Amino acid sequence: MPEWAKEILNKRINKLTPPQELAIKAGLLDGKNIVVSSPTASGKTLIGELAMLKAFKERKKAVYIAPMRAIATEKYEEFKINHPYAKCGLFIGDYTESDWKLSQYDFIFASTEKFDSMLRNSLDSFYNIGCVVYDEIHLLADQSRGPTLEFLITLNRELFTNAQVIALSATIENAEELARWMNAELVKSDFRPVKVRKEIYLNGELRGDEKIKLNGIFSDPLSNIVSWLIHENKKAIIFAMTKRNAVSSAKIIANILSPKLDRDDKESLKKVSNEILHVLDYPTSQCEEEAGLVSRGVAFHHAGLLNKQRKLIEDSFKNGPIKFICATPTLAMGVNMPANTIVISSIYRFSENGSAPISKMEVDQMMGRAGRPTYDKEGTAIVISRTEREFDFIKEKYIDGELEPVMPSLRDPEDVARFVLALSCMNIYNDKDKVLSFFAKTFTGFLGEELDEKVDTAIQKLSDYNLIETKNLQATRLGRLINALYLSPSTGIIFQRFAERLTDDAEIDEIPILHLLSVSKDVPMMNLKMSEYEDYEEESTESNLIAEQDLVDYDRYISQLKLAHILQDWINEKTERYIEETYGLSPGELYNIIQTIRWMAYSLKEVVRFNNCNMNYFIKLETRIVEGVKEELLPLVKLPNIGRVRARRLYSNGFKTVNSIKEANIETLSRILGKGVAEKLKEYLAKDNKEKTLKDI
């Protein structure tokens, strides 16, 4: 090991873990490509970190790519703490950016889709790349994230031929195949710093290497397990397969836990509960429900939470008074959130084909959260069974069974078309043979799956859409625009067909235009009850919708009318509580959708610009979607610290323009906005303010 590496490590650790030692022996610090397959908390992150630092020592840039924003953010923050001198950039979300000033960064942390978008828009900015680290590489098998990850790995190997590649994953069955595909050395280990004791619950007992009688007095398994954990003074994560089950589990636990809390815990929980309740100006019923449960020592954790609420809960569980978290399985994916004990309440998930068992890999990911390296010598993972037959199935599949191999998911024709378009925009893959050669180098192609027919179909489709030239596969101007906007080809064509019919004097109604933004595959599809579906289907026949129906799946065409109504209420200043109670959409889900629709609105605006049409309506619409306001508030929400609620207060009190606020006295503004906000606003308006605010930028 070189001295610089020893110097860095000596400040933080006394001894290498077996996977770290194996990686160094395999050539990690000699520039060899490495695939690491080892359990959670076995030291994989440090392997990637050393490779990135090696690139830095060689005056090259290093890139860290994660499948989820939360993971990328966590690794970025950890890296900055450990290396305060480092010039690090974090890139997650927002596909509408175009100027990242990459030259100022030595270390780039990005989500998979964001890095793909960055390459499409600023390929010339990526030079001197010495190392690329891929975290959670097993997500190649994920239907939603896998195709982009597979494309990106293949593309990066083509573009950055001399860059060292590090791929990290929990244990995977076919790690040898992945290593061969990536031309890498394989580091495989079953080392864990904290041993996980795997138990199956049945009839009041934990059945593992030995039976443990819980002496529970409850009829349901979860209550018995929780009662035992409280007695043993253990914190735990309870995994449920749905958001609804996570909430119901939290309620069950609260009833058992609450009477056993001491005064200090209750005081601490009250403070956290109050913060969670008031994240929004007007709390929703979900905010109230979460806050009430947190005051009793337990929280639910799922995609419906706001980011600030999620952070408060995670911090309070790690270092504070929350004893139990009831979470959906996304919490198990890479984020550093261990517990002494984890409980898997069900091994079945409902899908299009009905209820089916989840994979062993997913169960292992959840079990990997058991045991905190700093505090525990042993963690416990409990899977609940309710019958002897289910017990036998769990033992055979999840305790004694083999992991499923990681199989690529590059099969959707829309994904293939999207990637063919991306290649055609690079001016490298300018004939069919080169494109076919590229797809043969994907993991799908490496495993022998024939992609030629899908590529042929994609080329024909893109040609029919006038996105590429068939003869030389060069992207057209429209094709380059759609690729730069990071849209799927079908979404781009939906927007283009609308723009081609648009006239400067056209009247645009809210529901049709919001439906147009919602129907593409780039936007999550609404789940509808049968009665809702029938109502929206009837509305679709009566409304003057503008999205061309032949370009959209019929069920999506109908279902997204619900989203159009949600968005209409949002931009007309309905509260998050109203939207939750009317449509069943939680605040976290709403804000995630708003981010996606903002991207769609920006993209539609750019397609309208491309067609030389009047953009004024679309510029305003994008801001209304971001801020959730009527048009009359647009001048006010451009001011710093003025959102939809404060802007409406100002407007309702007669301050309808920026000049009227500038002329107002501080006492009046303080009564409306609060003293601190009013003073900062007056200070801002007092300047000869030619600088753009961060919000404007």
Buried (B, 14 or more C-beta within 10 A) or exposed (E): EEEBBEEBBEEEEEEBBBBBBBBBEBBBBEBBBBBBBBBBBBBBBBBBBBBBBBBBEEEBBBBBBBBBBBBBBBBBEEBBEBBEEBEBBBBBBEBBEEEBEBEEBBBBBBBBBBBBBBBBBBBEEBEEBBBBBBBBBBBBBBEEBBBBBBBBBBBBBBBBEEBBBBBBBBBBBBBEBBBEBBEBBBBBBEBBBBEBBBBBBBBBBBBBEEEBEBEBEBEEBBBBBBBBBBEEEBBBBBBBBEBEBBBBBBBBBBEBBBEEBEEEBBEBBEBBBEBBBEBBEEBBEBBEBBBBBBBBBBBBBBEBBBBEBBEBBBEBBBEBBBBBBBBBBBBBBBBBBBBBBBBBBBBEBEEEEEEEBBBBBBBBBBBBBBBBBEEBEEBBBBBBBEEEEBBEBBBEBBBEEEBBBBBBBBBBBBBBBBBBBBBBBBEEBBEBEEBBEBBBBBBBBBEEBEBEEBBBBBBEBBBEBEBBBEEEBBBBEBBBBBBBBBBBBBBBBBBBBBBEEBEEEEEEEBBBBBBBBBBBBBBEBBEBEEEBBEBBBEBBEEBEBBBBEEBBEEEBBBBBBBBBBBBBBBBEBBBBBBBBEEBEBBBBBBEBBBBBBBBBBBBBBBBBBBBEBBBEBBBBBBBBBBBBBBEEBBBBBBBBBBBBBBBBBBBEBEBBEBEBBEEBEEEBBBEBBEEEBBBBBBEBBEEEEEEEEEBEE
